Amino acid sequence: MSSKERSAALLVEMISNLEALLIKEGLEQEDATRVAQETVDQVRKDFGGEQFYFPRGDSLDVSLSHHKIYAKFRGHNHVELAKEFNVSVTHVYRIVKTITDLEKARRQPELF
């Protein structure tokens, strides 16, 4: 398969994946196809010809998981969250403290 063929196959696969996700979210087939094609077309126009590393997103997955734990935290459910997210109770405490500190810093910047 030539480089041009691989590039075209990648774009078609991106459209197909986006379309499937949009349909799963409730869009009609026609609308999902249009939005998927427009999205990939915009990405192609913005980044076409550039070479870049497309990360797997492991750190994003971890961050999203941590924020889910924080959102479900009710002050006394550390053990329940540890079981649900398959992490230690200590890790839940650490996540809650870290995000609490970040939220506090965001809302209450230092005066000096």
Number of C-alpha atoms within 10 A of each C-alpha: 7 7 8 9 9 11 12 12 13 12 16 15 13 16 22 16 12 19 23 16 14 18 15 12 10 10 15 12 14 11 14 22 19 12 17 22 19 13 15 17 15 12 12 13 10 10 11 10 8 8 7 7 6 6 8 8 9 9 10 11 11 11 13 12 14 20 15 13 19 20 10 13 16 10 8 8 12 20 14 14 20 17 11 10 13 9 12 14 16 12 13 22 15 13 18 20 13 14 14 13 12 12 11 11 11 10 9 9 8 7 4 3
